[in-house]
Amino acid sequence: MANTLDTILSALADPTRRAILSMLLEDDMAVTDVAEPFQMSLAAISKHLAILTSAGLISREKRGRVTWCKLEPEAMRDASVWMQGFGQFDRMDLDAFERFLDAELGD
């Protein structure tokens, strides 16, 4: 679990990756749509997506010529279980995670 937890927390440490996860809470998105709001190259966004994929936080699927990204909320389980161990956090759910992301991103 430690390696998985380290990978997830490391992926969540970047504000761009947290913003991407927040976007994917709404629905699956094509990579080009994920990249659109950011002032960075498609290659840079692809690196962020690779880190999120490696952490298991998202999955990517090729449909025709378009690669789609999908949130994998189950991957947060290790982080949620770890936080629960401190007794000060409730069970993490998607609504709470979305509120956290909104607060962090100032939306």
C-alpha positions in Angstrom: 0.0 0.0 0.0 2.8 2.5 0.8 4.1 2.5 -2.8 0.6 3.0 -4.1 -0.1 5.7 -1.6 3.2 7.5 -2.4 2.3 7.4 -6.1 -1.2 8.7 -5.6 -0.2 11.5 -3.2 2.7 12.5 -5.5 0.2 12.6 -8.5 -2.1 14.8 -6.4 0.6 17.2 -5.3 0.5 19.0 -8.6 -2.2 21.7 -9.2 -2.5 20.9 -12.9 -3.2 17.3 -12.2 -5.7 18.2 -9.5 -7.4 20.5 -12.0 -7.5 17.6 -14.6 -9.1 15.3 -12.0 -11.7 18.0 -11.2 -12.6 18.3 -14.9 -12.9 14.5 -15.2 -15.4 14.5 -12.3 -17.9 15.8 -14.8 -17.5 13.3 -17.5 -14.9 11.4 -19.7 -13.0 13.8 -21.9 -10.8 13.6 -25.0 -7.2 14.5 -24.4 -7.4 17.6 -26.6 -10.4 18.8 -24.5 -8.4 18.2 -21.3 -5.6 20.2 -22.6 -7.7 23.1 -23.8 -7.9 25.3 -20.7 -4.2 25.0 -19.9 -1.5 27.3 -21.1 0.9 24.5 -22.0 1.7 22.2 -24.8 -0.2 19.0 -25.6 3.1 17.1 -24.8 3.2 18.7 -21.3 -0.5 17.7 -20.7 0.3 14.2 -21.9 3.0 13.9 -19.2 0.5 14.9 -16.6 -1.9 12.4 -17.9 0.8 9.7 -17.9 1.4 10.4 -14.2 -2.3 10.2 -13.3 -2.6 7.0 -15.3 0.5 5.5 -13.6 -1.1 6.3 -10.2 -4.3 4.6 -11.4 -6.3 7.8 -10.9 -7.4 7.9 -14.5 -7.6 5.5 -17.4 -7.1 6.3 -21.1 -8.9 4.5 -24.0 -8.3 5.0 -27.7 -11.6 5.3 -29.6 -10.9 5.7 -33.2 -8.3 8.4 -33.5 -9.3 10.0 -30.2 -7.9 9.1 -26.8 -10.4 9.5 -24.0 -9.6 10.0 -20.3 -11.8 8.7 -17.5 -11.6 9.3 -13.8 -11.0 6.1 -11.7 -12.2 7.2 -8.3 -11.6 3.7 -6.8 -7.9 4.4 -6.9 -8.4 7.0 -4.1 -9.2 4.2 -1.7 -5.6 3.8 -0.3 -5.4 7.5 0.3 -8.8 7.6 1.9 -8.0 4.6 4.2 -4.7 6.2 5.2 -6.4 9.5 6.0 -9.1 7.7 8.0 -6.4 6.4 10.2 -5.9 9.8 11.7 -9.5 9.9 12.9 -10.1 13.4 11.8 -11.3 12.7 8.3 -14.6 11.2 7.2 -14.7 8.6 4.5 -13.7 10.3 1.3 -16.4 10.4 -1.3 -16.5 12.0 -4.7 -18.6 15.0 -3.5 -16.2 15.7 -0.7 -13.3 15.3 -3.1 -14.9 17.7 -5.6 -15.4 20.3 -2.8 -11.8 19.9 -1.8 -10.6 20.4 -5.4 -12.9 23.4 -5.8 -11.5 25.0 -2.7 -7.9 24.2 -3.6 -8.3 25.5 -7.2 -10.4 28.6 -6.1 -13.3 27.7 -8.4 
